[in-house]
Amino acid sequence: MPRVTAELRFGRGVPIGQNTVRSIMVELGLKGIPNQRPPKGAKMARATSLDLVRRNFHKPAPNQLWTGDITEHPTHEGKI
């Protein structure tokens, strides 16, 4: 419905409101295509980062390899 309204207003110069478009679409039985978002918390089958050390964490001397772990935890006051 928002895209139809935008097309009519800006693409074709028809002054029309969103509620009018909604009522016409309901009357004609038209529905928009919903967004195909993955469910919240869904695991995606893709790499999240590059494995630059090739899982080899053993080095012969100090300061040759630095790694880190960045994790966010949601709280009521924001992410930590």
C-alpha positions as CSV (number, residue, x, y, z in Angstrom):
1,M,0.0,0.0,0.0
2,P,2.8,2.6,0.7
3,R,4.4,1.9,-2.7
4,V,1.0,2.2,-4.5
5,T,0.4,5.5,-2.8
6,A,3.9,6.8,-3.6
7,E,3.5,5.7,-7.3
8,L,0.2,7.6,-7.5
9,R,1.4,10.7,-5.8
10,F,4.9,11.1,-7.2
11,G,4.9,9.0,-10.3
12,R,1.6,10.0,-11.7
13,G,0.8,13.3,-9.9
14,V,-2.5,12.0,-8.4
15,P,-3.2,13.7,-5.0
16,I,-4.4,10.8,-2.9
17,G,-4.1,9.7,0.7
18,Q,-2.9,6.5,2.1
19,N,-6.2,5.6,3.7
20,T,-8.0,6.1,0.4
21,V,-5.5,3.7,-1.3
22,R,-6.0,1.2,1.6
23,S,-9.8,1.2,1.3
24,I,-9.7,0.9,-2.5
25,M,-7.3,-2.0,-2.2
26,V,-9.5,-3.8,0.4
27,E,-12.5,-3.2,-1.8
28,L,-10.8,-4.8,-4.8
29,G,-9.2,-7.6,-2.7
30,L,-5.6,-6.5,-3.5
31,K,-2.8,-7.2,-1.1
32,G,0.9,-6.2,-1.2
33,I,3.7,-8.7,-1.2
34,P,4.9,-9.0,2.4
35,N,8.6,-8.5,3.3
36,Q,10.4,-11.8,3.3
37,R,12.5,-11.3,6.4
38,P,14.0,-14.3,8.2
39,P,12.6,-15.0,11.6
40,K,14.1,-13.1,14.5
41,G,17.1,-15.0,15.8
42,A,17.5,-17.2,12.7
43,K,20.9,-18.6,12.0
44,M,22.2,-17.7,8.6
45,A,24.3,-20.1,6.7
46,R,27.2,-17.8,6.0
47,A,30.6,-17.0,7.4
48,T,30.5,-14.1,9.9
49,S,34.1,-13.2,9.6
50,L,37.3,-14.3,7.8
51,D,39.5,-16.9,9.4
52,L,42.8,-14.9,9.0
53,V,44.8,-17.2,11.3
54,R,43.5,-20.5,9.8
55,R,42.6,-21.7,13.3
56,N,46.3,-21.9,14.2
57,F,46.5,-20.2,17.6
58,H,50.0,-21.5,18.6
59,K,52.9,-19.2,17.9
60,P,56.5,-19.7,19.0
61,A,56.9,-16.3,20.6
62,P,54.8,-13.6,22.2
63,N,53.2,-10.7,20.2
64,Q,53.1,-12.7,16.9
65,L,49.3,-13.3,17.0
66,W,46.6,-11.2,18.6
67,T,43.0,-12.4,18.8
68,G,39.9,-11.0,20.5
69,D,36.3,-11.9,21.3
70,I,33.7,-9.2,20.9
71,T,30.3,-10.2,22.3
72,E,27.3,-8.0,23.0
73,H,24.7,-8.8,25.6
74,P,21.3,-7.0,25.6
75,T,20.2,-5.6,28.9
76,H,17.4,-3.2,30.0
77,E,19.9,-0.3,29.9
78,G,21.2,-1.2,26.4
79,K,23.9,-3.5,25.1
80,I,27.0,-4.3,27.1
